[in-house]
Amino acid sequence: MDVSDTLSAFLNELKQVLPHIKCFTDAEVLKNNASDASEDLVFMPQIVIYPESTEEVSQITTLCNYYLVPLTVRGAGTGLSGGALPVKGGVILNMTRMNQILSIDTENLQATVQPGVINFEFQEAVKALGLFYPPDPASWGSCTLGGNVAHSSGGPRAVKYGTTRDYILNLEVVLADGTVIWTGANTLKYSTAYNFTQLFIGSEGTLGIVTKIVCKLIPNPALQYLMLVPFDSPEAACRSVAAVFKAGITPSAMEFMERSAMEWSVKYGAVDFNIESHWNAILLVEVDGFNADVLMHECEILGSIFTAHGASDILFADSAEQKETLWKIRRKVGEAVKNNSTYKEEDTVVPRAALPELLSAVKSIGKKFGFESVCYGHAGDGNLHVNIIKGNLSDKEWNLHVTEGIKAIFKVCKSLGGTISGEHGIGWVQKSYLPIMFSDTHLNMFRAVKQAFDPKGILNPEKIMP
């Protein structure tokens, strides 16, 4: 049976089993599901299905497994590593219609949601009840919680509160053969055999399909104070970061932007903001909590630390509008670069005290291989996003020299005790670099896990593993 016959048989049986399923094969829908936010890659699926329940996902997966149809799960398509790209064609399982907040338990501080719930909408729903779900990727206005789980997404507030991994208690998952399991328990402690919940977080849909998520919540901090801290040099800004934590203060956010990152965001992100001529880098620093006096005291200490490291003209956002403008600048950087240049974004992360050395190495490697970079990221946890700009590079230089430059950057990350992705995942885009971080022993263990959960290799094929 050839591919077209297989897909035809799959579709015929699917329509018999689920006659009302939202299933599309027309060109426009296929095209809309053929790419994500990573670079300019396009892979066309043959079929796009919009399930609305766990039972439908189970039936679809069972048939894909039987007919050996590749199955790639997709949320909002905001991923930056190509995790949602249907590189082998087949079926895209678009989860955006499974978008219900099923329950919010204000006694146990947890919520159960479907994977298609938008991060920001979930945050607003729990905030109305005085609760807080901290993980907030830059794309929080459109990204889904299922996608966040798939990549163990972070965001600006990970420095104080942790990433998605720290806020997932339990998962309902459909396995490759259609079997439905819960991975753990709805408890704060879990020491009962292997922790499948943590294994599925960050697995990018290669081991199973998440259909329900039990999230941990915390009380919502009533107060947030936001500071913009300018520096004459990016290295000085990075050097000040470790001093903050040594002083015993953990900001709720500590974001870094070099001047070019601010300029791209303001120019292409339609943000009305004046960047002073001597600002070559800034830190965007937020503290939050419940006591105004305590927070003001922390801000005074922070001000003295930053001044000692060369900061000048520290600014406080004194209105909700100013806070929104500053956060918009930070959250729009990646989008601004993508929409106005061919680029590659690398998600490097090192121990935060090594951030100045990493930044210096990135710029040195760029000079060696002939590319410019726009750098920004989560300084508080050592997570530097490096946007490499094609500019005037030829296609040959772009495809050869830049690849070698990226390898050099990743080798520096490893030498500094870091790794090649802090929150974007590996997916399709970064998988060829994985051997930089891992030995053959590691890679074979990864493959063994994949084989155990997906022996026929239908789930998000050719992702993560080189």
Secondary structure, DSSP 4 states (H G I P E B T S, - for coil): --HHHHHHHHHHHHHHH-TT-EEE-SHHHHHHTS--SSTT-----SEEEE--SHHHHHHHHHHHHHHT--EEEESSS--SSSTT--TT-SEEEE-TT---EEEEETTTTEEEE-TT-BHHHHHHHHHTTTEE-----TTTTT-BHHHHHHHT---TTHHHH--GGGGEEEEEEE-TTS-EEE-S-SSS---SSS-HHHHHTTSTTSS-EEEEEEEE-EEPPSEEEEEEEEESSHHHHHHHHHHHHHTT---SEEEEEEHHHHHHHHHHTT---PPPTT-SEEEEEEEEES-HHHHHHHHHHHHHHHHHTT--S-EE--SHHHHHHHHHHHHTHHHHHHHHS-EEEEEEE--GGGHHHHHHHHHHHHHHHT-EEEEEEEGGGTEEEEEEE-TT--HHIIIIIHHHHHHHHHHHHHHTT-BSBSSS--TTTSGGGHHHH--HHHHHHHHHHHHHH-TT--BSTT-S--
